[in-house]
Amino acid sequence: MKTLVFWLSGIDGSGKTMQARKLSTYLTKRKIKVSCIRFGASIRFFTFPFYLFFKLMNYVPKYEKGVHTSRYPLLYKRRSLHNLWFFLILLDMVVLAWIRAYPKKLRFDILILDRSPLDVIVELILSSHNPEFHKSIKATILYNLVKPDLVLVFDVPETVAFSRKKDIPNLDFIKVRRALYRKLAPYFNATLIDANKPVVDIRNQLIKITDHFIRESENRENI
């Protein structure tokens, strides 16, 4: 079986990380070699010094508290700077892919990306004020860095996510992102997971989806 890539995406507080671990444990018990990778929209290698510069120039939103996704600078009025920011993000993602993803594709049957390029695309839509960014060549490049076989988007009411995660800046912050994930899910052929259900029910749904997907993949390879 070729290495399968599963993306787990969604708003902060939707339970992605917990369910990624549970799914990884289940697949491991099935004797499937699986690796769970953090691969999201954090500020990292090339973006970090420019993030500090953009923060100094007041391009970064000011929140009293903030998850990592609250740190993308708002550069929609400066197209050249936004293009630079995208290029830096792309460099970060390429480094991540080479360090965390590509070597493991040689050794594991399944890679689970806890956060994914989809989360990056959501943040770039917001920072660029371009609601069609996901249809751009730039988004396609990000999508294909570690191309998914299965995309799962965890969806939960804003108030629930806000109560679960104490570093979300405010309710509007999570509301606009939830709307984007729900909008983008069909475009990226993603399965929307109701993450407001009991944890056991979500786990069972993920097992059902992934088991079916693995069987279908094996059947296609045997044809």
C-alpha positions as CSV (number, residue, x, y, z in Angstrom):
1,M,0.0,0.0,0.0
2,K,1.3,3.4,-0.9
3,T,1.7,5.9,1.9
4,L,-1.6,7.6,2.5
5,V,-1.7,11.2,3.8
6,F,-4.6,12.3,6.0
7,W,-5.2,16.0,6.8
8,L,-6.9,17.0,10.0
9,S,-7.9,20.6,10.0
10,G,-10.4,23.0,11.6
11,I,-10.7,25.9,14.0
12,D,-8.8,26.0,17.3
13,G,-10.7,24.1,20.0
14,S,-12.3,21.7,17.6
15,G,-10.4,18.7,19.1
16,K,-8.1,17.9,16.1
17,T,-5.0,17.0,18.1
18,M,-6.8,14.7,20.5
19,Q,-8.6,12.9,17.7
20,A,-5.3,12.7,15.7
21,R,-3.7,10.9,18.6
22,K,-6.7,8.5,19.1
23,L,-6.7,7.7,15.4
24,S,-3.0,7.1,15.4
25,T,-3.3,4.7,18.4
26,Y,-6.1,2.8,16.7
27,L,-4.2,2.4,13.4
28,T,-1.1,1.3,15.3
29,K,-3.0,-1.4,17.0
30,R,-4.1,-2.6,13.6
31,K,-0.4,-3.1,12.8
32,I,-0.4,-0.1,10.4
33,K,2.7,2.0,10.6
34,V,1.5,5.5,11.2
35,S,3.1,8.8,12.0
36,C,1.3,11.9,13.4
37,I,2.8,15.3,12.4
38,R,2.2,18.8,13.4
39,F,2.0,20.8,10.2
40,G,0.1,24.0,10.6
41,A,0.1,27.8,10.3
42,S,2.7,28.6,12.9
43,I,5.4,31.3,12.6
44,R,8.6,29.4,12.1
45,F,12.0,29.6,10.3
46,F,11.9,32.2,7.6
47,T,8.7,34.0,8.7
48,F,9.8,34.7,12.3
49,P,12.2,37.7,11.7
50,F,9.8,39.2,9.3
51,Y,6.9,38.7,11.7
52,L,8.8,40.7,14.3
53,F,9.4,43.4,11.7
54,F,5.7,43.5,10.7
55,K,4.7,43.6,14.3
56,L,7.0,46.6,14.9
57,M,5.3,48.2,11.9
58,N,1.8,47.5,13.4
59,Y,0.7,45.1,10.6
60,V,0.1,42.3,13.2
61,P,-3.3,42.4,14.9
62,K,-3.0,43.3,18.6
63,Y,-4.8,40.9,20.9
64,E,-4.5,40.6,24.7
65,K,-4.2,36.9,24.1
66,G,-3.8,34.9,21.0
67,V,-3.3,31.4,19.5
68,H,-0.5,31.0,16.9
69,T,-2.9,31.7,14.0
70,S,-3.6,35.2,15.4
71,R,-0.1,36.4,14.4
72,Y,-0.4,36.6,10.6
73,P,0.2,40.2,9.6
74,L,-2.6,42.0,7.7
75,L,-0.9,43.0,4.5
76,Y,-3.9,43.3,2.1
77,K,-3.1,47.0,1.5
78,R,0.5,46.2,0.6
79,R,0.4,43.6,-2.2
80,S,4.2,43.4,-2.5
81,L,4.6,42.7,1.2
82,H,1.8,40.1,1.1
83,N,3.6,38.4,-1.8
84,L,6.8,38.4,0.3
85,W,4.9,37.0,3.3
86,F,3.5,34.2,1.1
87,F,7.0,33.3,-0.2
88,L,8.3,33.1,3.3
89,I,5.5,30.9,4.4
90,L,6.1,28.7,1.4
91,L,9.8,28.4,2.4
92,D,8.7,27.4,5.9
93,M,6.3,24.8,4.6
94,V,9.0,23.3,2.2
95,V,11.4,23.0,5.2
96,L,8.7,21.4,7.2
97,A,7.8,19.0,4.4
98,W,11.4,17.9,4.0
99,I,12.1,17.6,7.8
100,R,8.8,16.0,8.9
101,A,6.9,14.6,6.0
102,Y,8.9,13.4,3.1
103,P,11.3,11.1,5.1
104,K,8.4,9.5,6.9
105,K,6.6,8.8,3.6
106,L,9.4,6.3,3.0
107,R,8.9,4.5,6.3
108,F,5.2,4.7,7.2
109,D,1.9,3.5,5.7
110,I,-0.1,6.6,6.8
111,L,0.8,10.1,7.7
112,I,-1.6,12.1,9.8
113,L,-1.2,15.8,9.6
114,D,-2.5,17.5,12.7
115,R,-3.2,20.8,11.1
116,S,-2.3,21.1,7.5
117,P,-1.7,23.4,4.5
118,L,-5.5,24.0,4.6
119,D,-5.1,25.9,7.8
120,V,-2.4,28.0,6.2
121,I,-4.7,28.7,3.2
122,V,-7.5,29.9,5.6
123,E,-5.1,32.3,7.3
124,L,-3.8,33.6,4.0
125,I,-7.4,34.3,2.9
126,L,-7.9,36.4,6.0
127,S,-4.5,38.2,5.9
128,S,-4.9,39.0,2.2
129,H,-8.6,39.9,2.3
130,N,-8.9,37.8,-0.8
131,P,-11.9,35.4,-0.5
132,E,-10.8,33.6,-3.7
133,F,-7.2,32.9,-2.6
134,H,-7.9,29.2,-2.3
135,K,-8.4,29.1,-6.1
136,S,-5.1,30.7,-6.8
137,I,-1.8,29.1,-8.0
138,K,-0.3,30.0,-4.6
139,A,-2.9,27.9,-2.8
140,T,-2.4,25.0,-5.3
141,I,1.3,25.0,-4.5
142,L,0.7,24.8,-0.8
143,Y,-1.9,22.0,-1.4
144,N,0.5,19.9,-3.3
145,L,3.4,20.2,-0.9
146,V,2.1,17.2,1.0
147,K,-0.9,16.3,-1.1
148,P,-3.7,14.7,0.9
149,D,-5.5,11.5,0.1
150,L,-8.2,12.3,2.7
151,V,-9.1,15.6,4.2
152,L,-11.1,15.8,7.5
153,V,-12.3,19.2,8.7
154,F,-13.4,19.4,12.3
155,D,-16.4,21.7,12.9
156,V,-17.7,22.9,16.2
157,P,-19.8,25.9,17.3
158,E,-17.8,29.0,18.0
159,T,-19.0,29.2,21.6
160,V,-17.9,25.6,22.3
161,A,-14.4,26.2,20.7
162,F,-14.1,29.5,22.7
163,S,-14.9,27.7,26.0
164,R,-12.5,24.9,25.2
165,K,-9.4,26.9,24.3
166,K,-8.5,29.8,26.6
167,D,-6.0,31.5,24.2
168,I,-8.6,32.3,21.5
169,P,-8.6,36.1,21.3
170,N,-12.4,36.6,21.0
171,L,-15.5,35.0,19.6
172,D,-15.4,36.9,16.2
173,F,-11.9,35.6,15.7
174,I,-13.1,32.0,15.7
175,K,-16.4,32.8,14.0
176,V,-14.9,34.1,10.7
177,R,-12.5,31.1,10.6
178,R,-15.2,28.6,11.1
179,A,-17.2,30.1,8.2
180,L,-14.1,29.7,6.0
181,Y,-13.5,26.1,6.9
182,R,-17.1,25.3,6.1
183,K,-16.9,27.1,2.8
184,L,-13.6,25.5,1.8
185,A,-14.5,21.9,2.8
186,P,-16.4,21.1,-0.4
187,Y,-13.8,22.8,-2.6
188,F,-11.0,20.5,-1.2
189,N,-13.3,17.5,-1.2
190,A,-13.1,17.3,2.6
191,T,-15.3,15.4,5.0
192,L,-16.9,17.7,7.6
193,I,-16.8,16.2,11.1
194,D,-19.2,17.3,13.7
195,A,-16.8,17.8,16.6
196,N,-19.5,18.8,19.0
197,K,-20.5,15.2,19.5
198,P,-19.2,13.0,22.4
199,V,-15.5,12.2,22.0
200,V,-16.2,8.4,21.6
201,D,-18.7,9.1,18.8
202,I,-16.2,11.2,16.9
203,R,-13.5,8.6,17.3
204,N,-15.9,5.9,16.0
205,Q,-16.8,8.1,13.0
206,L,-13.1,8.6,12.2
207,I,-12.4,4.9,12.5
208,K,-15.3,4.1,10.1
209,I,-14.2,6.8,7.6
210,T,-10.5,5.8,7.6
211,D,-11.1,2.0,7.6
212,H,-13.3,2.4,4.5
213,F,-10.8,4.7,2.8
214,I,-7.9,2.3,3.5
215,R,-9.9,-0.6,2.1
216,E,-10.8,1.4,-1.0
217,S,-7.2,2.3,-1.5
218,E,-6.1,-1.3,-1.2
219,N,-8.8,-2.4,-3.7
220,R,-7.7,0.2,-6.2
221,E,-4.1,-1.0,-5.9
222,N,-5.1,-4.6,-6.5
223,I,-7.0,-3.9,-9.7
